[in-house]
Amino acid sequence: MKKEKIAVLIPCYNEELTIEKVIKDFRKELPDADIYVYNNNSKDKTTEIAKNNGAIVVNEYRQGKGNVVRSMFRDIEADIYVMVDGDDTYPAEFVHKLIEPIREGKADMAIGDRLSNGTYQKENKRHFHEFGNNLVKKAINLLFKTDLKDIMTGYRAFDRMFVKNMPVLSPNFEIETEMSLYALDKKYIIKEIPIDYRDRPEGSSSKLNTIGDGIKVVKTIVRMFKDYRPFAFFTIVALLFLVCGLAVGIPVLVEFFKTSLITKMPSAILATGFVSLAAISFQCGVLLDTVTRQHKEAYELNLLKWKQLENK
């Protein structure tokens, strides 16, 4: 039988304090796996330490975690992929539980759920991050009518089909949100595995910008809502324009029915503009919904062709 190939993917930016422990911990748990450290313009000794500990080090010069993940997914060939941050916040001993549903064909993506057992709430000292996690989680669960517990975790396992067919578009830390949205939209099987979380060791600092990256994540949600649910998105936009049009136009109509005259001409023009925009937005929603459906059909056919080529 063909030997199963496992790849551990570690995106890194200035993680000299923790990368050695992360590599050793995963080497202990997965002695036959290939461990890749993708160095993203680190200015410390991350690269040197990773090489000295036997990792395969690749330089990614386009800054941003999303850019790193894009290169990893394109370059690395394996049967099972494990992605983990290089900051030693995710215990390596849980990797077997993450891999199990992938190996058994019960999931295409396994998510390390930090939130269910309370360790993230206890260990995390950046409480606005927790607020952001919950906001994103509720928005996505509402959008896709699901009940995922942890959308933005950086500890995941994937099968080959997911990795080789996901177009990575996000350049930065919103990549985790994009993965979750993509998996839900394309009907990949997701399995959540409760894991422990530990905060960064003293002296190690988070690369996340709470406000800046939070805004990027919210933008990603709006963009994905528009791209994946265009009919709902543009219907909401149309309703907003229609409400504005009615608010401005009702006084004009009331005056016309009473006097058969329109003296509030600017209001009448503005109301007409709002209603016209509402009609245009609704038409956009209908058209883009058709395009999205056709795209999904094409994706499924391309995925079928990919599977046939893989099985040859």
Secondary structure by P-SEA (a helix, b strand, c coil): cccbbbbbbbbbccccccaaaaaaaaaaacccbbbbbbccccccaaaaaaaaacccccccccccaaaaaaaaaacccccbbbbbbcccccccccccccccccccccccbbbbcccccccccccccaaaaaaaaaaaaaaaaaaacccccccccccccccaaaaacccccccccaaaaaaaaaaaaaccbbbbbbbbbbcccccccccccaaaaaaaaaaaaaaaaaaacaaaaaaaaaaaaaaaaaaacaaaaaaaaacccccaaaaaaaaaaaaaaaaaaaaaaaaaaaaaaaaaaaaaaaaaaaaaaaac
